[in-house]
């Protein structure tokens, strides 16, 4: 099941278009909320990612990947040397165990230190002891894979900053223009009235590269000539592993969110919630069971025949 098929199914089951032709944001929200619930309930291999990097000598901090959610494992190793898997500890443990800047060596422990000072949306690791040299780092971590939502804006650059806008930082600004719908951004306007920064926070649906986006008059009643160009979009096919292999859990999860949004009758909400849980149980059998064992080690499941 691809994205368009999923949207049509949601509309057919609920007998509600959600004004999809003009404003798809509710449907996008249903799907993304369902994906988030599923991905936090079942540990599919597709949720596991590998990243490599290096430490810096005398620097105890290490940046997290931008899509990081939680750690499976972290290892450090010198070039050509053996892996040393680090133990997860609290920040306070590392601070107390290695209080001095001169407490250096091969790292043994790590902790999530908190947001980066330069970007509060990103996290940072703290290592203990502080690396005494450059070490290779291999991180296995949990992340949300690409959504089934088709062609969201993932990046846009300012083509012209415009003039006359009211200075400040504006959040969740709905972008206007292009071939898609639903993109939102954080927009920063300088004191001189020119847009200096735009960060896409909601990708929306159906955009293409080189689409031109501008600001809505409802948020910016004054100011003119701003334009941003879409540079990259995600998931051009509208397909994902979950949609191709376990579309039932994604469909029923989306229907639970849709009926909750519609304030639907409780028996219908309960019906689709039951179907979602049944489909989720099958997904857990695969992700948390079958994919973590084999016939050689665990034997095969046997059921008596009557």
N, C-alpha and C positions, 0 to 999 in steps of 0.2 A: 504494500500500500504506500503510494507516494503522498506528498502533501496535498495536492489537489483532490485526490480520492478521499483522503481523510476529512478534508473540509466538507466535501459533498456528503459524506456519510454522517457527519455531525449535524449538518443541516437537515438531512432526511430523517434521522432518528428523532430530532427535537422538533421537526416541522417549524423551524425558525431559521430565517436567513441571516439574522443578526446584522442586517443592513450590510452584508458582506461586500457588495459592489462598491459601496462608498466608504465604509469604515471597517476594516477587518480586525482591528485591534482586539475586540473581545475574543474572537476565535483563536487568534495567536496566543492570547493569554491562557485560554483553556488548554491548548496543546502544550505550551511550555510548563504550565503548572503540573500537568499530568506527567510530562517527561521528568520533571524534578522529583515528583513523588516516586516514580518508578526507579529512577537512578539511585535514590537514597534507600530503596527497599531491597534491591537485588544487585549483587556485585558481579555484573557481567564482565568478561575480559575486555570488552570494548571500552570500559570505564577506566582502564589502567593505562597509564602513560609513562614513558621513560624520558628523562632529561639529563643531560650531562653538562658539567661546567667545571670551574676551577676555583679554589680558594685563593685569597691574597695573603701573603705573609704579613703577620702582625695585625690582621683585620679579622675580628671574631664574627663579623656579620656576613651573611650570605643571602642574596636575593632569592625569593621564591619565583617560580614561573608565573606568568600572568594569569593562567587558567587553573592555578593550584587550588585544591580544596582540602586534601588531607594526605598524610604520608603513608605509604606502604613500607618503604625502607629507604635508608640513606647510607651510602658507603663512600669512603674516601680511600684513595690509593695513590702512591707515587707512580710515576710513569714506569711501566714495566714491573711494578710491584704487586703485592697481594692486596685483595680487597679487605677492608676493615669496616664492618657494619657498625654504625653508631647506635647508641642507646638513646631513646627518647626520654628526656628529663624535663622538669620544670625550669623556667628561667631562674628562679630563686636558687635552685640547686647549683646551677652553673655559676651564678654570681658568688655564692658562698665557697664553692670548691676552688674557683680560680679568681680570687678577688683582685689580684695584681695584674697590671698590663704586661708584666714580664713572665706571667704564667703561660708559657708557650710550649708547643709540642704537636704531635700528631693528634688531631681531634678524636675524642672518644665519645662525646655526647653532643646532642643537639636539642634545641627547643624552639618553638615558635615564639619569636620575640614580640611581634606585633607589627602594626602598619609601618611602612617606610615613611620617614620624615618628608621625603620629596613627593610621595604619592600615597595618600591614605587608603587608596583602593587596593594597594598591593602589600603583601606580607613579607617579613624578613625572618630568617633563621638566625639564631645565635649559637656558636660552637664553643665547646670547651674540651681541652684548653684552646686558647687562641692559636691558630695555625702558625707554625714556625717556618713554613715554606709553602710553595705552591703545591697543592694536592689536587688530583682529579676527583671530581664528585659525580656519583651516579645516584639519581633520585628516581624512585618509582612512586608514583602518586596517583590519587583519585582526582578525576576531573569530569566535568560534564562534556560529553562529546557534542559534535555539531547537531543543532536542532533540525528536525524535519521541516521546519518552516522554510519556504523556498525564497531564495534571493533576498535576504535581509541586507541592509547596508552594514558593512563591517568597518569601513573607513571612508572618510571624505576630507578633502582639503579645501581651504578657502581660496576661491578664485579672485574675488574682490571683497574687500572688507567693508565697503559701503561707507556711509557717513550719516551723521545726524541722529544716531541711536542714543538712547539713554544708557549711561554707563552702569555697569554692574555685572553680576553673575546670575544667569537665568537657568533654571533646572527644568528638565522634562519639557523642553520646547518642541512642539510638533512642527516638523519640517514640511514645507510646501513645495510642490513641484515633482518632477520626475515621473517615471512610469509606474511607480509603486505607491504603497500606502503605509502609514503608521510609523514612520521613522521619527525618533525623538533624539534630542541632543542637549547637552549642557553648553551654553553659549556665554562667552565672556566678551563684554564690550568695554573698551577703554574709556577713560574720562574724556577723550577727544571725540567719542561717538563712533569709533570704528570697531568692528568685530575683530578681535585678535586671536580668538581660540574657539574651536568647535570640536566637541567630543561626542560621538554617537553613543547613546546609552540604550536605545531601543531600535533594533534594526528594521522593524516593520516587515514588509513583504513585497515581492515583485519588482524590485529595482534592477537596473542594469548599470554597468560601468559607464561613466561620463554623463549620467543623469545630472541635471542642474537643480540644486535645492536652494530655497530662499526662506526668509523668516515670515511668520504669519502676522498680519496686521492686528490680530486680536491681542497679541503679546507685545508687539512693537508698533504702536500707532504712529510713531514718528520714526524717521530714518529711511534711507533708500539705498538701492544698488548693491546690497549684499548678495553674494552668490557663492555656493560651495559646490564642488564637483565630486561625485561619487567615484572613488578610486578602486574599491573592491567590494564585492558582494559575496555572500556565503551560499553554499548548497544550491548550485545552479540546477541540479536535477530534482530537488525536492525529495530525495531518498536518504534513508539512514538504515543502519543495521537493525534497529528496533522495528522500524516500519516494514522492513522486508521480511523479518523473521518472527516477530511477535506483535503483529499489528492489533490483535485482539486486546491486549492489555493497554495499548496506547489509545485505542478507540474508546474502550469503556472508561478509562481514566479521564479522557477528555469529556465524555458525556456526563460523568459525575460533576466535573467542574461547570459544565454548561448548564445542567439542571439546577445547580446551586446558584449560579448567576441569575437564572430565570426565576428563582424562588418557586421552583416547580413543586408539584404535589409530592408529599413525603413518600408515598408508595413507589413512585417512579424513581425518586432519588435512591431509595433503599434497593430497588430492583437493580439499577445500574451499579450501585456500590457493591452489591453481592456478586454481580457478574465480573466487576473489576477485580474483586478479591479472589475469585476463582481463577481468573486469567493470571493474576499476579502469583498465585500459588504454583501454577505450571511454570511460570518464568523463573521462580525461585528454585524449582526442581532442577531446571537447566543451569542457571547461573551459579547457585550456591551448592548444587549437588553434582549433577552429571559432569559438568566441566571441571570439577575438582577431584575426580577419581577416574580410575580405569579398571578394566576387567582383570588385569594382571595383579594389581595391588589390592583392589577392593572386592573383587568378585562381581558377578552380575546379579541384578535383582531377579528374584524368582518368586512366582506366585503359583500357589497350588491350583491345578486345573480340576474343575468339577464337571 
